[in-house]
Amino acid sequence: MRVAVNSSPLIFLAKLGLLDVLGKLFDKVYVTDAVYWETVVEGAGREEAILIENADFLRRASVENQHLVKFLLELIDYGEAETIALAIERKLDLVVLDDKDARKVARGFGLRVTGTLGILLLAKRRGLISEVAPYIETLKKHGFRISDEVVKKILESDGENWH
């Protein structure tokens, strides 16, 4: 499976120490130039930026259709616009986005979408992590916004309890 990943899932997975699960879950993991810039260049010196820069499974890719990127910039930010444009251009299997608006735009283009939490669930189902709940707690401490109701639904769907 070939995927394009936006900045926030990369950063959050790196903060959790789980960046490598992307390389284990997917055949090819692409990051666009804008995502690389947002995560590595602007984040220079941060632990997660170093992890992202050194992740050998991440493939940097340039988007050719800049007209599409410009169109998408009317709706979402630059990294998300490039991630979606790349997924369309290369007919990728999945895009990994956390932003609600970006996910909606991606689905509007017929793309399959998941986010950081979806990656955690997939990692658990594939036996790469034993449970999701502690990671969700850590994500929330790092500023990941998610309602308790959504957390409860996610964990119940995967047979975990919360609190």
Solvent accessible surface area in square Angstrom, and as a share of the most:
residue,aa,sasa,rsa
1,M,82,0.36
2,R,74,0.27
3,V,0,0.00
4,A,1,0.00
5,V,0,0.00
6,N,7,0.04
7,S,11,0.07
8,S,34,0.22
9,P,0,0.00
10,L,0,0.00
11,I,45,0.23
12,F,29,0.12
13,L,0,0.00
14,A,4,0.03
15,K,77,0.33
16,L,21,0.11
17,G,55,0.53
18,L,16,0.08
19,L,11,0.06
20,D,66,0.34
21,V,5,0.03
22,L,0,0.00
23,G,28,0.27
24,K,129,0.55
25,L,15,0.07
26,F,10,0.04
27,D,112,0.58
28,K,70,0.29
29,V,1,0.01
30,Y,17,0.07
31,V,4,0.02
32,T,1,0.00
33,D,49,0.25
34,A,5,0.04
35,V,0,0.00
36,Y,43,0.16
37,W,138,0.49
38,E,49,0.22
39,T,3,0.02
40,V,11,0.06
41,V,59,0.34
42,E,110,0.49
43,G,3,0.03
44,A,79,0.61
45,G,69,0.66
46,R,146,0.53
47,E,131,0.59
48,E,24,0.11
49,A,2,0.02
50,I,86,0.43
51,L,74,0.37
52,I,6,0.03
53,E,95,0.43
54,N,107,0.55
55,A,16,0.12
56,D,139,0.72
57,F,47,0.20
58,L,25,0.13
59,R,113,0.41
60,R,135,0.49
61,A,6,0.04
62,S,63,0.41
63,V,11,0.06
64,E,150,0.67
65,N,65,0.34
66,Q,73,0.33
67,H,158,0.70
68,L,27,0.13
69,V,1,0.00
70,K,130,0.55
71,F,115,0.48
72,L,0,0.00
73,L,69,0.34
74,E,145,0.65
75,L,98,0.49
76,I,15,0.08
77,D,75,0.39
78,Y,101,0.38
79,G,0,0.00
80,E,14,0.06
81,A,0,0.00
82,E,8,0.03
83,T,1,0.00
84,I,0,0.00
85,A,1,0.00
86,L,0,0.00
87,A,0,0.00
88,I,54,0.27
89,E,58,0.26
90,R,92,0.34
91,K,163,0.69
92,L,12,0.06
93,D,58,0.30
94,L,11,0.06
95,V,0,0.00
96,V,0,0.00
97,L,0,0.00
98,D,36,0.19
99,D,57,0.30
100,K,169,0.72
101,D,85,0.44
102,A,0,0.00
103,R,57,0.21
104,K,152,0.64
105,V,26,0.15
106,A,0,0.00
107,R,126,0.46
108,G,70,0.67
109,F,85,0.35
110,G,67,0.64
111,L,26,0.13
112,R,143,0.52
113,V,24,0.14
114,T,25,0.15
115,G,4,0.04
116,T,0,0.00
117,L,21,0.11
118,G,23,0.22
119,I,0,0.00
120,L,0,0.00
121,L,22,0.11
122,L,46,0.23
123,A,0,0.00
124,K,45,0.19
125,R,145,0.53
126,R,141,0.52
127,G,64,0.61
128,L,67,0.33
129,I,16,0.08
130,S,100,0.64
131,E,81,0.36
132,V,0,0.00
133,A,13,0.10
134,P,63,0.40
135,Y,56,0.21
136,I,0,0.00
137,E,55,0.25
138,T,48,0.28
139,L,1,0.00
140,K,63,0.27
141,K,165,0.70
142,H,82,0.37
143,G,54,0.52
144,F,24,0.10
145,R,225,0.82
146,I,32,0.16
147,S,59,0.38
148,D,79,0.41
149,E,114,0.51
150,V,66,0.38
151,V,0,0.00
152,K,114,0.48
153,K,127,0.54
154,I,26,0.13
155,L,1,0.00
156,E,103,0.46
157,S,79,0.51
158,D,26,0.14
159,G,71,0.68
160,E,18,0.08
161,N,137,0.70
162,W,49,0.17
163,H,181,0.81
